[in-house]
C-alpha cells in the first residue's frame, strides 16, 4: 500500500487554498506542547483507531508527526479503512521547521 507524501513546501501551498486540508498531528501531547504547525488538530496515533470518526472521509487530510514515520502509519491505517484522501507530511515537523515555516505551541481544547 502506497502512502501519498507531501513535502513542506507543497503543504504550505495547500494550506493557502480556499478549502485547506485538515491537518492532524499524531505525536504525543508532550511533543505537541513543544511546537506544532498552526491549525493542526491533535490526535495521537495510539488514539486514532478509537477516534477514527473524527477523520472526515470526504476531505483531504494531511497527517504529520516528528519525522513522518508515525504519520505514514496513520495514512496506511486509514487507507486500509477505505480512506482515499489521506496524505503524509514527508519529513514531519522537523523538515517543516528546517524549511523556516511557522510553528506555534499546540492549543488543547
Buried (B, 14 or more C-beta within 10 A) or exposed (E): EEBBBBBBEBBBEBBEEEEBBBBBBBBBEEBBBEBBBEEBBBBBBEEBEEEBEEBEBEEBBBBBBBBBEBBBBBBBBBBEEEBEBBBBBBBBBBBBBEEEBEBEEBEEE
